[in-house]
Amino acid sequence: MTACHCGMTLEQDRRAPCAECGTTVCASCSLEFDATTYCRWCASTTALERTA
């Protein structure tokens, strides 16, 4: 995969897979909660539910 779901090109040194779904996302779509990286889609559902 050379592009994130948002359309941005993935940089070789900045690829970060989501801990929940495993999708590789760009730096803009990558969010970190409690030292765990999530894609913006999983972060808006799964990660937020865990903090409640």
RARA-V17136 format. One record per residue. N is the residue number from 1. RES is the residue in one letter. SS is DSSP state (helix for helix, strand for strand, loop for the rest). Layout:
# RARA-V17136
n	res	ss
N	RES	SS
N	RES	SS
This chain:
# RARA-V17136
n	res	ss
1	M	loop
2	T	loop
3	A	strand
4	C	loop
5	H	loop
6	C	loop
7	G	loop
8	M	loop
9	T	strand
10	L	loop
11	E	loop
12	Q	helix
13	D	helix
14	R	helix
15	R	loop
16	A	strand
17	P	strand
18	C	loop
19	A	loop
20	E	loop
21	C	loop
22	G	loop
23	T	loop
24	T	strand
25	V	strand
26	C	loop
27	A	loop
28	S	loop
29	C	loop
30	S	strand
31	L	strand
32	E	strand
33	F	strand
34	D	loop
35	A	loop
36	T	strand
37	T	strand
38	Y	strand
39	C	strand
40	R	helix
41	W	helix
42	C	helix
43	A	helix
44	S	helix
45	T	helix
46	T	helix
47	A	helix
48	L	helix
49	E	helix
50	R	helix
51	T	helix
52	A	loop
